[in-house]
Amino acid sequence: MDELIEVCRKFQDGLCTIEDLYRRLSWIAVPDQFSEVVSKAEKDLEIIQFTEVEEKWHCEGMRVLEQLLKELGCK
């Protein structure tokens, strides 16, 4: 979970891209109870990349990230 939270913070701080966040979410090990939540966030990030203009990626990604952190109990 620490690695997941770390990559989320990096995205929030602008230190990684939405592509990096998506890629990291896809391979970071999380407890089974959170796998569905993380999977949904991955799908939402992928949809953003294919449906939004690149200038909106970070803003839209932040919405996904905030929901993810909330559901993980980190916010």
Secondary structure, 3 states (H helix, E strand, C coil): CHHHHHHHHHHHCCCCCHHHHHHHHHHCCCCHHHHHHHHHHHHHHHHHHHHCCHHHHHHHHHHHHHHHHHHHCCC
